[in-house]
């Protein structure tokens, strides 16, 4: 199968990863056999991207077969992507998810998410961080985007 | 990235064209659009941190 990322992009991303990835980061992809037009491309894209750094590991699950794992991460769509911090065997779930293929404009979001989770740093203002720590109830944010 | 700062916050980026039913349900007309707790709050467009935070607080009641 032809690569989704050309050599120039691969070189660029490899450089960015080398300079900016800090701690190991895990990508967990949930895919489906049916009704998922973008699952195969998403898987290939994530395989290519995770292959550009030793700090990134990729796990792929079938959403239906691994419903228990999907539930644990609150994933109900395919393709569904979870970004986690890895510390040895320990998995740190920061609550960062994507639904749909991260291509086009969202490719940069994918790279950005990997860097932030790897750095264990949200990049937010201190005031925002402090206020978020005072939350007492669960907050579920869904950010709708389009690839172009 | 707010999700990283609180174990109570979960954030999902949704590709609207792939999930049109969900986008319809929350009346997504422009992107980015942020939906808070299944429609308890909505922010259309890119948003400064403090504005989104205020909307979250308002949506929580």
N, CA and C atoms of all chains as a GROMACS GRO file, in nm:
protein
  627
    1UNK      N    1   0.084  -0.121   0.000
    1UNK     CA    2   0.000   0.000   0.000
    1UNK      C    3   0.088   0.126   0.000
    2UNK      N    4   0.052   0.222  -0.079
    2UNK     CA    5   0.131   0.346  -0.085
    2UNK      C    6   0.123   0.422   0.048
    3UNK      N    7   0.226   0.496   0.079
    3UNK     CA    8   0.228   0.575   0.202
    3UNK      C    9   0.129   0.690   0.192
    4UNK      N   10   0.071   0.724   0.305
    4UNK     CA   11  -0.017   0.841   0.310
    4UNK      C   12   0.067   0.966   0.326
    5UNK      N   13   0.179   0.952   0.396
    5UNK     CA   14   0.266   1.068   0.420
    5UNK      C   15   0.384   1.061   0.322
    6UNK      N   16   0.410   1.172   0.254
    6UNK     CA   17   0.524   1.170   0.164
    6UNK      C   18   0.655   1.191   0.242
    7UNK      N   19   0.766   1.174   0.172
    7UNK     CA   20   0.896   1.176   0.238
    7UNK      C   21   0.923   1.310   0.307
    8UNK      N   22   0.880   1.418   0.243
    8UNK     CA   23   0.905   1.550   0.300
    8UNK      C   24   0.830   1.570   0.432
    9UNK      N   25   0.704   1.526   0.436
    9UNK     CA   26   0.626   1.536   0.561
    9UNK      C   27   0.688   1.446   0.668
   10UNK      N   28   0.725   1.326   0.628
   10UNK     CA   29   0.783   1.232   0.725
   10UNK      C   30   0.909   1.291   0.789
   11UNK      N   31   0.993   1.353   0.707
   11UNK     CA   32   1.116   1.414   0.757
   11UNK      C   33   1.083   1.526   0.855
   12UNK      N   34   0.988   1.608   0.816
   12UNK     CA   35   0.947   1.721   0.900
   12UNK      C   36   0.894   1.675   1.035
   13UNK      N   37   0.803   1.577   1.030
   13UNK     CA   38   0.740   1.530   1.154
   13UNK      C   39   0.843   1.458   1.242
   14UNK      N   40   0.932   1.382   1.178
   14UNK     CA   41   1.036   1.312   1.254
   14UNK      C   42   1.122   1.413   1.331
   15UNK      N   43   1.154   1.524   1.266
   15UNK     CA   44   1.230   1.633   1.330
   15UNK      C   45   1.156   1.693   1.448
   16UNK      N   46   1.029   1.723   1.425
   16UNK     CA   47   0.947   1.783   1.530
   16UNK      C   48   0.940   1.688   1.650
   17UNK      N   49   0.918   1.561   1.623
   17UNK     CA   50   0.910   1.462   1.731
   17UNK      C   51   1.042   1.455   1.808
   18UNK      N   52   1.152   1.455   1.732
   18UNK     CA   53   1.281   1.441   1.797
   18UNK      C   54   1.307   1.557   1.893
   19UNK      N   55   1.264   1.676   1.852
   19UNK     CA   56   1.289   1.794   1.935
   19UNK      C   57   1.184   1.815   2.043
   20UNK      N   58   1.062   1.768   2.021
   20UNK     CA   59   0.955   1.809   2.112
   20UNK      C   60   0.891   1.697   2.192
   21UNK      N   61   0.904   1.574   2.152
   21UNK     CA   62   0.846   1.467   2.234
   21UNK      C   63   0.935   1.445   2.355
   22UNK      N   64   0.870   1.431   2.472
   22UNK     CA   65   0.949   1.416   2.594
   22UNK      C   66   0.932   1.277   2.654
   23UNK      N   67   0.814   1.250   2.715
   23UNK     CA   68   0.787   1.121   2.776
   23UNK      C   69   0.714   1.031   2.674
   24UNK      N   70   0.717   0.901   2.699
   24UNK     CA   71   0.645   0.811   2.608
   24UNK      C   72   0.495   0.840   2.604
   25UNK      N   73   0.438   0.828   2.485
   25UNK     CA   74   0.296   0.854   2.468
   25UNK      C   75   0.235   0.737   2.392
   26UNK      N   76   0.114   0.700   2.434
   26UNK     CA   77   0.045   0.589   2.370
   26UNK      C   78  -0.074   0.638   2.290
   27UNK      N   79  -0.092   0.576   2.174
   27UNK     CA   80  -0.209   0.606   2.091
   27UNK      C   81  -0.292   0.479   2.086
   28UNK      N   82  -0.418   0.489   2.124
   28UNK     CA   83  -0.506   0.372   2.121
   28UNK      C   84  -0.616   0.397   2.019
   29UNK      N   85  -0.618   0.314   1.916
   29UNK     CA   86  -0.718   0.331   1.811
   29UNK      C   87  -0.825   0.224   1.823
   30UNK      N   88  -0.949   0.266   1.821
   30UNK     CA   89  -1.062   0.173   1.814
   30UNK      C   90  -1.118   0.180   1.674
   31UNK      N   91  -1.128   0.062   1.611
   31UNK     CA   92  -1.181   0.060   1.475
   31UNK      C   93  -1.300  -0.035   1.467
   32UNK      N   94  -1.371  -0.029   1.355
   32UNK     CA   95  -1.488  -0.113   1.337
   32UNK      C   96  -1.484  -0.179   1.200
   33UNK      N   97  -1.544  -0.295   1.190
   33UNK     CA   98  -1.543  -0.366   1.062
   33UNK      C   99  -1.646  -0.310   0.966
   34UNK      N  100  -1.755  -0.259   1.023
   34UNK     CA  101  -1.862  -0.209   0.937
   34UNK      C  102  -1.884  -0.060   0.959
   35UNK      N  103  -1.943   0.002   0.860
   35UNK     CA  104  -1.979   0.144   0.869
   35UNK      C  105  -1.864   0.232   0.915
   36UNK      N  106  -1.749   0.204   0.862
   36UNK     CA  107  -1.637   0.290   0.898
   36UNK      C  108  -1.550   0.311   0.774
   37UNK      N  109  -1.585   0.415   0.699
   37UNK     CA  110  -1.514   0.441   0.574
   37UNK      C  111  -1.369   0.483   0.595
   38UNK      N  112  -1.341   0.545   0.710
   38UNK     CA  113  -1.208   0.602   0.728
   38UNK      C  114  -1.118   0.519   0.820
   39UNK      N  115  -1.170   0.405   0.869
   39UNK     CA  116  -1.090   0.327   0.965
   39UNK      C  117  -0.957   0.278   0.908
   40UNK      N  118  -0.960   0.225   0.785
   40UNK     CA  119  -0.837   0.170   0.728
   40UNK      C  120  -0.732   0.280   0.709
   41UNK      N  121  -0.775   0.396   0.656
   41UNK     CA  122  -0.681   0.506   0.637
   41UNK      C  123  -0.631   0.560   0.770
   42UNK      N  124  -0.722   0.566   0.869
   42UNK     CA  125  -0.681   0.617   1.000
   42UNK      C  126  -0.574   0.526   1.060
   43UNK      N  127  -0.597   0.396   1.048
   43UNK     CA  128  -0.500   0.301   1.102
   43UNK      C  129  -0.364   0.317   1.033
   44UNK      N  130  -0.369   0.327   0.901
   44UNK     CA  131  -0.243   0.342   0.828
   44UNK      C  132  -0.172   0.472   0.865
   45UNK      N  133  -0.250   0.578   0.876
   45UNK     CA  134  -0.193   0.709   0.912
   45UNK      C  135  -0.126   0.702   1.049
   46UNK      N  136  -0.195   0.641   1.145
   46UNK     CA  137  -0.139   0.633   1.281
   46UNK      C  138  -0.018   0.540   1.286
   47UNK      N  139  -0.020   0.435   1.203
   47UNK     CA  140   0.097   0.347   1.196
   47UNK      C  141   0.217   0.423   1.142
   48UNK      N  142   0.192   0.502   1.039
   48UNK     CA  143   0.303   0.579   0.980
   48UNK      C  144   0.356   0.683   1.078
   49UNK      N  145   0.264   0.753   1.145
   49UNK     CA  146   0.306   0.858   1.239
   49UNK      C  147   0.378   0.798   1.360
   50UNK      N  148   0.323   0.690   1.415
   50UNK     CA  149   0.386   0.633   1.535
   50UNK      C  150   0.521   0.570   1.501
   51UNK      N  151   0.539   0.535   1.374
   51UNK     CA  152   0.668   0.481   1.331
   51UNK      C  153   0.778   0.585   1.323
   52UNK      N  154   0.743   0.711   1.340
   52UNK     CA  155   0.842   0.818   1.326
   52UNK      C  156   0.913   0.852   1.457
   53UNK      N  157   0.870   0.788   1.567
   53UNK     CA  158   0.938   0.812   1.695
   53UNK      C  159   0.929   0.689   1.784
   54UNK      N  160   1.038   0.659   1.854
   54UNK     CA  161   1.038   0.547   1.949
   54UNK      C  162   0.951   0.578   2.070
   55UNK      N  163   0.920   0.705   2.090
   55UNK     CA  164   0.843   0.743   2.208
   55UNK      C  165   0.693   0.719   2.192
   56UNK      N  166   0.650   0.688   2.069
   56UNK     CA  167   0.507   0.668   2.045
   56UNK      C  168   0.478   0.520   2.025
   57UNK      N  169   0.379   0.469   2.100
   57UNK     CA  170   0.337   0.331   2.078
   57UNK      C  171   0.190   0.330   2.038
   58UNK      N  172   0.156   0.239   1.949
   58UNK     CA  173   0.019   0.233   1.897
   58UNK      C  174  -0.044   0.100   1.933
   59UNK      N  175  -0.167   0.107   1.984
   59UNK     CA  176  -0.245  -0.015   2.007
   59UNK      C  177  -0.374  -0.002   1.927
   60UNK      N  178  -0.416  -0.110   1.864
   60UNK     CA  179  -0.538  -0.105   1.784
   60UNK      C  180  -0.636  -0.211   1.835
   61UNK      N  181  -0.760  -0.170   1.859
   61UNK     CA  182  -0.864  -0.263   1.905
   61UNK      C  183  -0.988  -0.251   1.818
   62UNK      N  184  -1.060  -0.360   1.811
   62UNK     CA  185  -1.191  -0.356   1.748
   62UNK      C  186  -1.291  -0.310   1.854
   63UNK      N  187  -1.369  -0.208   1.820
   63UNK     CA  188  -1.459  -0.148   1.919
   63UNK      C  189  -1.557  -0.249   1.978
   64UNK      N  190  -1.607  -0.338   1.892
   64UNK     CA  191  -1.707  -0.434   1.943
   64UNK      C  192  -1.643  -0.548   2.020
   65UNK      N  193  -1.532  -0.598   1.965
   65UNK     CA  194  -1.466  -0.711   2.032
   65UNK      C  195  -1.405  -0.670   2.165
   66UNK      N  196  -1.361  -0.546   2.173
   66UNK     CA  197  -1.298  -0.497   2.296
   66UNK      C  198  -1.385  -0.390   2.361
   67UNK      N  199  -1.512  -0.421   2.372
   67UNK     CA  200  -1.606  -0.323   2.426
   67UNK      C  201  -1.568  -0.280   2.568
   68UNK      N  202  -1.510  -0.373   2.644
   68UNK     CA  203  -1.473  -0.338   2.782
   68UNK      C  204  -1.363  -0.230   2.784
   69UNK      N  205  -1.265  -0.245   2.692
   69UNK     CA  206  -1.158  -0.145   2.686
   69UNK      C  207  -1.215  -0.012   2.635
   70UNK      N  208  -1.301  -0.020   2.534
   70UNK     CA  209  -1.363   0.101   2.479
   70UNK      C  210  -1.444   0.174   2.586
   71UNK      N  211  -1.517   0.098   2.665
   71UNK     CA  212  -1.597   0.158   2.772
   71UNK      C  213  -1.510   0.227   2.876
   72UNK      N  214  -1.401   0.162   2.905
   72UNK     CA  215  -1.307   0.217   3.003
   72UNK      C  216  -1.260   0.356   2.959
   73UNK      N  217  -1.243   0.375   2.828
   73UNK     CA  218  -1.200   0.504   2.776
   73UNK      C  219  -1.316   0.589   2.724
   74UNK      N  220  -1.438   0.543   2.747
   74UNK     CA  221  -1.557   0.615   2.700
   74UNK      C  222  -1.555   0.639   2.550
   75UNK      N  223  -1.509   0.542   2.475
   75UNK     CA  224  -1.507   0.557   2.330
   75UNK      C  225  -1.628   0.485   2.271
   76UNK      N  226  -1.709   0.557   2.190
   76UNK     CA  227  -1.828   0.497   2.133
   76UNK      C  228  -1.837   0.517   1.981
   77UNK      N  229  -1.729   0.569   1.922
   77UNK     CA  230  -1.730   0.593   1.777
   77UNK      C  231  -1.607   0.530   1.714
   78UNK      N  232  -1.620   0.498   1.583
   78UNK     CA  233  -1.503   0.453   1.507
   78UNK      C  234  -1.484   0.542   1.385
   79UNK      N  235  -1.362   0.575   1.347
   79UNK     CA  236  -1.244   0.549   1.428
   79UNK      C  237  -1.242   0.639   1.552
   80UNK      N  238  -1.205   0.581   1.665
   80UNK     CA  239  -1.193   0.657   1.789
   80UNK      C  240  -1.049   0.647   1.838
   81UNK      N  241  -0.991   0.761   1.871
   81UNK     CA  242  -0.849   0.764   1.908
   81UNK      C  243  -0.833   0.823   2.048
   82UNK      N  244  -0.753   0.755   2.131
   82UNK     CA  245  -0.725   0.802   2.267
   82UNK      C  246  -0.575   0.827   2.279
   83UNK      N  247  -0.539   0.938   2.341
   83UNK     CA  248  -0.397   0.969   2.364
   83UNK      C  249  -0.368   0.955   2.512
   84UNK      N  250  -0.270   0.873   2.545
   84UNK     CA  251  -0.238   0.852   2.688
   84UNK      C  252  -0.088   0.870   2.711
   85UNK      N  253  -0.058   0.907   2.836
   85UNK     CA  254   0.082   0.909   2.876
   85UNK      C  255   0.121   0.767   2.916
   86UNK      N  256   0.245   0.730   2.890
   86UNK     CA  257   0.294   0.597   2.928
   86UNK      C  258   0.410   0.615   3.023
   87UNK      N  259   0.402   0.543   3.135
   87UNK     CA  260   0.511   0.546   3.231
   87UNK      C  261   0.538   0.401   3.270
   88UNK      N  262   0.625   0.337   3.198
   88UNK     CA  263   0.644   0.194   3.216
   88UNK      C  264   0.515   0.123   3.181
   89UNK      N  265   0.463   0.045   3.274
   89UNK     CA  266   0.337  -0.025   3.250
   89UNK      C  267   0.217   0.062   3.282
   90UNK      N  268   0.244   0.176   3.342
   90UNK     CA  269   0.134   0.262   3.384
   90UNK      C  270   0.083   0.348   3.268
   91UNK      N  271  -0.049   0.356   3.260
   91UNK     CA  272  -0.113   0.436   3.156
   91UNK      C  273  -0.180   0.556   3.221
   92UNK      N  274  -0.148   0.675   3.174
   92UNK     CA  275  -0.209   0.795   3.231
   92UNK      C  276  -0.309   0.850   3.131
   93UNK      N  277  -0.436   0.841   3.166
   93UNK     CA  278  -0.542   0.888   3.076
   93UNK      C  279  -0.574   1.033   3.107
   94UNK      N  280  -0.545   1.121   3.013
   94UNK     CA  281  -0.571   1.264   3.033
   94UNK      C  282  -0.708   1.306   2.981
   95UNK      N  283  -0.784   1.212   2.927
   95UNK     CA  284  -0.915   1.248   2.875
   95UNK      C  285  -0.911   1.312   2.738
   96UNK      N  286  -0.805   1.286   2.663
   96UNK     CA  287  -0.791   1.347   2.530
   96UNK      C  288  -0.828   1.244   2.422
   97UNK      N  289  -0.930   1.278   2.341
   97UNK     CA  290  -0.984   1.184   2.242
   97UNK      C  291  -1.003   1.251   2.106
   98UNK      N  292  -1.010   1.168   2.004
   98UNK     CA  293  -1.050   1.216   1.871
   98UNK      C  294  -1.147   1.116   1.811
   99UNK      N  295  -1.244   1.166   1.736
   99UNK     CA  296  -1.333   1.077   1.661
   99UNK      C  297  -1.328   1.118   1.515
  100UNK      N  298  -1.294   1.024   1.428
  100UNK     CA  299  -1.279   1.056   1.286
  100UNK      C  300  -1.133   1.064   1.248
  101UNK      N  301  -1.108   1.062   1.119
  101UNK     CA  302  -0.970   1.059   1.072
  101UNK      C  303  -0.900   1.194   1.092
  102UNK      N  304  -0.781   1.193   1.152
  102UNK     CA  305  -0.709   1.320   1.170
  102UNK      C  306  -0.626   1.356   1.047
  103UNK      N  307  -0.696   1.389   0.938
  103UNK     CA  308  -0.625   1.426   0.815
  103UNK      C  309  -0.651   1.574   0.786
  104UNK      N  310  -0.593   1.624   0.681
  104UNK     CA  311  -0.611   1.764   0.645
  104UNK      C  312  -0.564   1.852   0.760
  105UNK      N  313  -0.645   1.949   0.794
  105UNK     CA  314  -0.610   2.043   0.900
  105UNK      C  315  -0.590   1.971   1.033
  106UNK      N  316  -0.663   1.862   1.054
  106UNK     CA  317  -0.655   1.792   1.183
  106UNK      C  318  -0.528   1.711   1.198
  107UNK      N  319  -0.451   1.700   1.090
  107UNK     CA  320  -0.323   1.630   1.103
  107UNK      C  321  -0.232   1.706   1.199
  108UNK      N  322  -0.236   1.839   1.190
  108UNK     CA  323  -0.152   1.917   1.281
  108UNK      C  324  -0.203   1.906   1.425
  109UNK      N  325  -0.335   1.891   1.441
  109UNK     CA  326  -0.390   1.870   1.575
  109UNK      C  327  -0.339   1.738   1.633
  110UNK      N  328  -0.332   1.636   1.548
  110UNK     CA  329  -0.280   1.506   1.590
  110UNK      C  330  -0.137   1.520   1.643
  111UNK      N  331  -0.054   1.588   1.566
  111UNK     CA  332   0.086   1.605   1.606
  111UNK      C  333   0.094   1.687   1.736
  112UNK      N  334   0.012   1.792   1.741
  112UNK     CA  335   0.009   1.879   1.858
  112UNK      C  336  -0.034   1.803   1.984
  113UNK      N  337  -0.138   1.722   1.972
  113UNK     CA  338  -0.187   1.642   2.085
  113UNK      C  339  -0.077   1.547   2.135
  114UNK      N  340  -0.008   1.484   2.042
  114UNK     CA  341   0.100   1.392   2.080
  114UNK      C  342   0.207   1.465   2.160
  115UNK      N  343   0.242   1.586   2.115
  115UNK     CA  344   0.347   1.664   2.182
  115UNK      C  345   0.301   1.706   2.322
  116UNK      N  346   0.178   1.753   2.333
  116UNK     CA  347   0.129   1.799   2.463
  116UNK      C  348   0.120   1.683   2.563
  117UNK      N  349   0.064   1.572   2.520
  117UNK     CA  350   0.050   1.457   2.611
  117UNK      C  351   0.189   1.403   2.647
  118UNK      N  352   0.277   1.402   2.551
  118UNK     CA  353   0.413   1.357   2.577
  118UNK      C  354   0.484   1.448   2.677
  119UNK      N  355   0.456   1.578   2.669
  119UNK     CA  356   0.518   1.673   2.761
  119UNK      C  357   0.444   1.684   2.892
  120UNK      N  358   0.330   1.614   2.904
  120UNK     CA  359   0.248   1.620   3.027
  120UNK      C  360   0.213   1.766   3.060
  121UNK      N  361   0.196   1.846   2.954
  121UNK     CA  362   0.174   1.989   2.975
  121UNK      C  363   0.065   2.038   2.880
  122UNK      N  364  -0.042   2.094   2.937
  122UNK     CA  365  -0.155   2.139   2.855
  122UNK      C  366  -0.126   2.269   2.782
  123UNK      N  367  -0.026   2.344   2.827
  123UNK     CA  368   0.004   2.471   2.764
  123UNK      C  369  -0.095   2.582   2.798
  124UNK      N  370  -0.186   2.555   2.892
  124UNK     CA  371  -0.286   2.656   2.927
  124UNK      C  372  -0.230   2.759   3.025
  125UNK      N  373  -0.301   2.873   3.033
  125UNK     CA  374  -0.262   2.976   3.130
  125UNK      C  375  -0.280   2.922   3.271
  126UNK      N  376  -0.198   2.973   3.364
  126UNK     CA  377  -0.203   2.925   3.503
  126UNK      C  378  -0.342   2.945   3.564
  127UNK      N  379  -0.403   3.058   3.534
  127UNK     CA  380  -0.535   3.089   3.589
  127UNK      C  381  -0.636   2.982   3.546
  128UNK      N  382  -0.630   2.945   3.419
  128UNK     CA  383  -0.722   2.844   3.366
  128UNK      C  384  -0.697   2.710   3.436
  129UNK      N  385  -0.570   2.676   3.454
  129UNK     CA  386  -0.536   2.550   3.520
  129UNK      C  387  -0.591   2.547   3.662
  130UNK      N  388  -0.573   2.658   3.733
  130UNK     CA  389  -0.620   2.665   3.872
  130UNK      C  390  -0.771   2.647   3.879
  131UNK      N  391  -0.840   2.716   3.789
  131UNK     CA  392  -0.986   2.709   3.793
  131UNK      C  393  -1.037   2.570   3.756
  132UNK      N  394  -0.969   2.505   3.663
  132UNK     CA  395  -1.010   2.370   3.622
  132UNK      C  396  -0.997   2.272   3.740
  133UNK      N  397  -0.902   2.298   3.827
  133UNK     CA  398  -0.882   2.210   3.942
  133UNK      C  399  -0.995   2.223   4.043
  134UNK      N  400  -1.074   2.329   4.033
  134UNK     CA  401  -1.183   2.348   4.129
  134UNK      C  402  -1.313   2.283   4.083
  135UNK      N  403  -1.314   2.223   3.964
  135UNK     CA  404  -1.436   2.159   3.914
  135UNK      C  405  -1.476   2.043   4.006
  136UNK      N  406  -1.605   2.026   4.024
  136UNK     CA  407  -1.651   1.918   4.112
  136UNK      C  408  -1.736   1.816   4.038
  137UNK      N  409  -1.775   1.850   3.915
  137UNK     CA  410  -1.859   1.757   3.837
  137UNK      C  411  -1.791   1.725   3.703
  138UNK      N  412  -1.822   1.610   3.644
  138UNK     CA  413  -1.760   1.576   3.516
  138UNK      C  414  -1.800   1.672   3.405
  139UNK      N  415  -1.704   1.704   3.321
  139UNK     CA  416  -1.728   1.790   3.205
  139UNK      C  417  -1.689   1.712   3.081
  140UNK      N  418  -1.783   1.705   2.986
  140UNK     CA  419  -1.755   1.637   2.860
  140UNK      C  420  -1.760   1.740   2.749
  141UNK      N  421  -1.646   1.764   2.686
  141UNK     CA  422  -1.640   1.861   2.577
  141UNK      C  423  -1.632   1.788   2.445
  142UNK      N  424  -1.711   1.833   2.348
  142UNK     CA  425  -1.698   1.780   2.212
  142UNK      C  426  -1.671   1.896   2.119
  143UNK      N  427  -1.557   1.892   2.055
  143UNK     CA  428  -1.520   2.000   1.964
  143UNK      C  429  -1.540   1.951   1.822
  144UNK      N  430  -1.638   2.008   1.754
  144UNK     CA  431  -1.666   1.967   1.616
  144UNK      C  432  -1.575   2.044   1.520
  145UNK      N  433  -1.514   1.968   1.430
  145UNK     CA  434  -1.425   2.029   1.332
  145UNK      C  435  -1.451   1.966   1.196
  146UNK      N  436  -1.397   2.028   1.091
  146UNK     CA  437  -1.398   1.966   0.959
  146UNK      C  438  -1.255   1.962   0.908
  147UNK      N  439  -1.225   1.865   0.820
  147UNK     CA  440  -1.085   1.845   0.783
  147UNK      C  441  -1.024   1.956   0.699
  148UNK      N  442  -1.104   2.040   0.638
  148UNK     CA  443  -1.044   2.143   0.552
  148UNK      C  444  -1.057   2.282   0.612
  149UNK      N  445  -0.736   2.097   2.541
  149UNK     CA  446  -0.627   2.061   2.633
  149UNK      C  447  -0.666   2.080   2.778
  150UNK      N  448  -0.788   2.132   2.796
  150UNK     CA  449  -0.838   2.147   2.932
  150UNK      C  450  -0.848   2.011   3.001
  151UNK      N  451  -0.872   1.908   2.921
  151UNK     CA  452  -0.887   1.773   2.978
  151UNK      C  453  -0.762   1.732   3.055
  152UNK      N  454  -0.648   1.780   3.013
  152UNK     CA  455  -0.524   1.738   3.078
  152UNK      C  456  -0.512   1.789   3.221
  153UNK      N  457  -0.582   1.899   3.248
  153UNK     CA  458  -0.566   1.964   3.378
  153UNK      C  459  -0.662   1.917   3.485
  154UNK      N  460  -0.759   1.839   3.448
  154UNK     CA  461  -0.854   1.790   3.548
  154UNK      C  462  -0.898   1.650   3.513
  155UNK      N  463  -0.896   1.560   3.611
  155UNK     CA  464  -0.942   1.425   3.583
  155UNK      C  465  -1.092   1.421   3.552
  156UNK      N  466  -1.162   1.531   3.581
  156UNK     CA  467  -1.306   1.534   3.556
  156UNK      C  468  -1.339   1.579   3.414
  157UNK      N  469  -1.242   1.630   3.345
  157UNK     CA  470  -1.269   1.682   3.210
  157UNK      C  471  -1.222   1.583   3.103
  158UNK      N  472  -1.313   1.558   3.010
  158UNK     CA  473  -1.281   1.474   2.897
  158UNK      C  474  -1.313   1.554   2.770
  159UNK      N  475  -1.223   1.555   2.675
  159UNK     CA  476  -1.244   1.634   2.554
  159UNK      C  477  -1.226   1.547   2.431
  160UNK      N  478  -1.322   1.555   2.343
  160UNK     CA  479  -1.320   1.474   2.222
  160UNK      C  480  -1.330   1.566   2.100
  161UNK      N  481  -1.236   1.554   2.010
  161UNK     CA  482  -1.247   1.628   1.886
  161UNK      C  483  -1.323   1.541   1.787
  162UNK      N  484  -1.432   1.593   1.732
  162UNK     CA  485  -1.517   1.512   1.645
  162UNK      C  486  -1.515   1.566   1.503
  163UNK      N  487  -1.484   1.479   1.409
  163UNK     CA  488  -1.485   1.518   1.269
  163UNK      C  489  -1.631   1.522   1.224
  164UNK      N  490  -1.682   1.642   1.204
  164UNK     CA  491  -1.826   1.661   1.184
  164UNK      C  492  -1.882   1.589   1.061
  165UNK      N  493  -1.802   1.583   0.953
  165UNK     CA  494  -1.853   1.521   0.830
  165UNK      C  495  -1.868   1.370   0.847
  166UNK      N  496  -1.787   1.310   0.934
  166UNK     CA  497  -1.795   1.166   0.954
  166UNK      C  498  -1.907   1.127   1.050
  167UNK      N  499  -1.949   1.223   1.131
  167UNK     CA  500  -2.055   1.194   1.228
  167UNK      C  501  -2.166   1.298   1.215
  168UNK      N  502  -2.232   1.297   1.097
  168UNK     CA  503  -2.332   1.401   1.068
  168UNK      C  504  -2.451   1.398   1.164
  169UNK      N  505  -2.487   1.280   1.212
  169UNK     CA  506  -2.603   1.271   1.303
  169UNK      C  507  -2.575   1.347   1.432
  170UNK      N  508  -2.456   1.328   1.481
  170UNK     CA  509  -2.416   1.395   1.605
  170UNK      C  510  -2.406   1.546   1.582
  171UNK      N  511  -2.348   1.584   1.467
  171UNK     CA  512  -2.335   1.726   1.435
  171UNK      C  513  -2.473   1.790   1.422
  172UNK      N  514  -2.567   1.715   1.361
  172UNK     CA  515  -2.705   1.764   1.348
  172UNK      C  516  -2.770   1.781   1.484
  173UNK      N  517  -2.747   1.682   1.569
  173UNK     CA  518  -2.811   1.684   1.701
  173UNK      C  519  -2.772   1.810   1.778
  174UNK      N  520  -2.649   1.854   1.760
  174UNK     CA  521  -2.605   1.974   1.832
  174UNK      C  522  -2.604   2.098   1.744
  175UNK      N  523  -2.676   2.089   1.630
  175UNK     CA  524  -2.690   2.203   1.539
  175UNK      C  525  -2.558   2.268   1.503
  176UNK      N  526  -2.463   2.185   1.465
  176UNK     CA  527  -2.333   2.241   1.427
  176UNK      C  528  -2.347   2.309   1.291
  177UNK      N  529  -2.323   2.440   1.289
  177UNK     CA  530  -2.333   2.513   1.163
  177UNK      C  531  -2.198   2.565   1.120
  178UNK      N  532  -2.116   2.606   1.216
  178UNK     CA  533  -1.981   2.650   1.183
  178UNK      C  534  -1.882   2.574   1.268
  179UNK      N  535  -1.759   2.565   1.221
  179UNK     CA  536  -1.658   2.497   1.301
  179UNK      C  537  -1.543   2.594   1.331
  180UNK      N  538  -1.471   2.575   1.438
  180UNK     CA  539  -1.501   2.474   1.539
  180UNK      C  540  -1.621   2.512   1.625
  181UNK      N  541  -1.691   2.412   1.668
  181UNK     CA  542  -1.799   2.435   1.765
  181UNK      C  543  -1.778   2.341   1.883
  182UNK      N  544  -1.785   2.396   2.002
  182UNK     CA  545  -1.763   2.316   2.122
  182UNK      C  546  -1.894   2.296   2.195
  183UNK      N  547  -1.928   2.170   2.216
  183UNK     CA  548  -2.050   2.135   2.289
  183UNK      C  549  -2.009   2.088   2.428
  184UNK      N  550  -2.076   2.144   2.528
  184UNK     CA  551  -2.044   2.109   2.666
  184UNK      C  552  -2.154   2.020   2.724
  185UNK      N  553  -2.114   1.908   2.780
  185UNK     CA  554  -2.208   1.813   2.842
  185UNK      C  555  -2.337   1.792   2.762
  186UNK      N  556  -2.320   1.738   2.643
  186UNK     CA  557  -2.432   1.700   2.554
  186UNK      C  558  -2.529   1.814   2.528
  187UNK      N  559  -2.479   1.935   2.515
  187UNK     CA  560  -2.566   2.046   2.475
  187UNK      C  561  -2.604   2.141   2.588
  188UNK      N  562  -2.553   2.116   2.710
  188UNK     CA  563  -2.582   2.207   2.821
  188UNK      C  564  -2.521   2.344   2.794
  189UNK      N  565  -2.420   2.346   2.711
  189UNK     CA  566  -2.359   2.473   2.670
  189UNK      C  567  -2.297   2.457   2.533
  190UNK      N  568  -2.284   2.568   2.461
  190UNK     CA  569  -2.225   2.564   2.326
  190UNK      C  570  -2.141   2.688   2.303
  191UNK      N  571  -2.026   2.668   2.242
  191UNK     CA  572  -1.945   2.781   2.201
  191UNK      C  573  -1.912   2.764   2.054
  192UNK      N  574  -1.948   2.864   1.972
  192UNK     CA  575  -1.919   2.856   1.829
  192UNK      C  576  -1.795   2.939   1.800
  193UNK      N  577  -1.707   2.881   1.720
  193UNK     CA  578  -1.585   2.951   1.682
  193UNK      C  579  -1.472   2.919   1.777
  194UNK      N  580  -1.353   2.962   1.738
  194UNK     CA  581  -1.237   2.944   1.825
  194UNK      C  582  -1.259   3.032   1.947
  195UNK      N  583  -1.220   2.982   2.063
  195UNK     CA  584  -1.254   3.054   2.184
  195UNK      C  585  -1.135   3.072   2.279
  196UNK      N  586  -1.123   3.193   2.337
  196UNK     CA  587  -1.018   3.211   2.437
  196UNK      C  588  -1.046   3.122   2.559
  197UNK      N  589  -0.941   3.086   2.630
  197UNK     CA  590  -0.954   2.995   2.744
  197UNK      C  591  -1.058   3.042   2.846
  198UNK      N  592  -1.048   3.171   2.883
  198UNK     CA  593  -1.136   3.218   2.991
  198UNK      C  594  -1.283   3.217   2.950
  199UNK      N  595  -1.307   3.242   2.821
  199UNK     CA  596  -1.446   3.241   2.774
  199UNK      C  597  -1.504   3.100   2.781
  200UNK      N  598  -1.427   3.004   2.733
  200UNK     CA  599  -1.472   2.864   2.737
  200UNK      C  600  -1.493   2.819   2.881
  201UNK      N  601  -1.402   2.859   2.967
  201UNK     CA  602  -1.413   2.822   3.108
  201UNK      C  603  -1.542   2.877   3.170
  202UNK      N  604  -1.573   3.002   3.136
  202UNK     CA  605  -1.696   3.062   3.188
  202UNK      C  606  -1.819   2.987   3.136
  203UNK      N  607  -1.814   2.950   3.008
  203UNK     CA  608  -1.926   2.874   2.950
  203UNK      C  609  -1.941   2.738   3.020
  204UNK      N  610  -1.829   2.676   3.052
  204UNK     CA  611  -1.832   2.546   3.122
  204UNK      C  612  -1.900   2.566   3.258
  205UNK      N  613  -1.858   2.668   3.328
  205UNK     CA  614  -1.916   2.692   3.462
  205UNK      C  615  -2.065   2.719   3.451
  206UNK      N  616  -2.103   2.798   3.349
  206UNK     CA  617  -2.245   2.830   3.333
  206UNK      C  618  -2.324   2.702   3.300
  207UNK      N  619  -2.266   2.618   3.214
  207UNK     CA  620  -2.334   2.495   3.175
  207UNK      C  621  -2.351   2.400   3.294
  208UNK      N  622  -2.258   2.406   3.387
  208UNK     CA  623  -2.265   2.320   3.505
  208UNK      C  624  -2.371   2.368   3.603
  209UNK      N  625  -2.414   2.492   3.583
  209UNK     CA  626  -2.516   2.548   3.673
  209UNK      C  627  -2.455   2.582   3.807
   0.00000   0.00000   0.00000
